[in-house]
Amino acid sequence: MDEEWDVTRKSIGSLSIWLGTAALFAPRWISGVLGVRDAAARTDIALPMLVRLMAARNITLGAALLAVPVSQARRTTQVTLLLTGLDAAAVLVGRRGGDVAPRSAALSLAVLMTAAAGAVRWHRR
């Protein structure tokens, strides 16, 4: 595995763990930061549970990226990029329905494009 791939794997893994941890302990705050409507971020009773479920998945994927043997790191990174892209696409669909703020859609579009570019780039190698 080349050094660039290793840096990417460790960066994505660390970021996933940090974001997941923030969402696990402060689900309403992270929802507001990411663009969920203010009223929903403060009052929706199901929101904390759903955000914590996603947080657990992010922490798990991040830990998997950091812990897998080098021979499996590429596949694990590809799966993580795919799931990240699907998450971003779900937010964009939610934006279309008016459920999230424009800044959340913009952030998700940036994440989706980055994940797609990463997946295409590393699939070619």
N, C-alpha and C positions, 0 to 999 in steps of 0.2 A: 504494500500500500504506500502510495507516495505521501509526502508530507502535507501537500495541499488538502488531500482527502482527509487525512487525520485531523488537521486543523478544523475543517468543515464539520466533521463528525463531533468533535469535542465542543465546538461553538454551538451547534444546534442542540446538542445534549444539555449543555449548561444552561442555555437560554430556556429550554423547555422546563427544566427543573425550577429555575428562578420564577418564571411566569406561573407555573403550576402552583408553587408554594404561595405566591402572592394571592392567587385566586382561591386557594384552599382556605387561607386565614382571613381574607378580606374580599369575599365574593361580590358584595354590593359595590364596594369602592372600585374594584377592577372593572366591573360591568359599566359603571359610569364613565370611567376613563376611556373605555373602548367604544363608547358611544351609545350604549343602551339608553333609551329615554329616561330622563331624570326621575319621573314619577314611578316608572317600572323598576328602576334600579333601587329606589328607596322602599317601595311598598309591595312588590310582587312576592308572594309567599313561597312560590316554587323556585324562584330565581337562585337563591343560595344553593339549594340542592343540585340543581342542574349545573351551575358553575363549578361546584365542588367535584361533580362527576367528571367534568372535562379536565379539571385540575389534576385529578388522580391519574387520568389517562396521560396528560402531559408529563407528569412526574415519572410515570412508568416508562414512557417512551424515551425520555431524557436519560434515565438511569440505564435503560437497555443500550442506548448509544454509547454510553461511557463504559459499560461493563462487558459488552460482547467481545468475543475473540476477534482478532484482526480479520480473519477469514470471513466473518459474517457481518462485519461493520458496514460494508457497502450495501448489502440488502436491507439491513436495519435502517440505514439512512434513507434509502429509497422509499421504504414503507412510511417513515416519518414524514418525508416530503409529500407523499401522496395524501396522507391523512391531513396534513396542514393545508394542502390545497383544497381538499374537500371541506374542511372547516371554513376556509375563506369563501368558498363558493356558497356555502349555506348562509353565511352572513349577507352575501350579495343578494341572494334570493329573499332573505328577510328584509333587506332594504327596499327591494322592489315592492314588497307588501306594506312598506311604511313602518316596519317594526324597529328599525335602528336608524341612528343619526347618519348624516352624510359622512362625517369624519370616520365612523366605523367602517362604512363601505369603502372609503378611500384607503384606509389602513389594510382592510381585508384584500382589496384589489392588489395592493403592493405586495402583500404576503403571498397571494395566489400567483402573481407573476414571478416572484422570486423562487417559489417552490417549483413552479413549472420549468423555469429556466434551469434550476439546479438539476431537476430530474432529467431533462433533455440532455444537458451537458454531460452528466455522469453516465447516462445510458449509452452515449456514443463511445465511451472509453472501453 
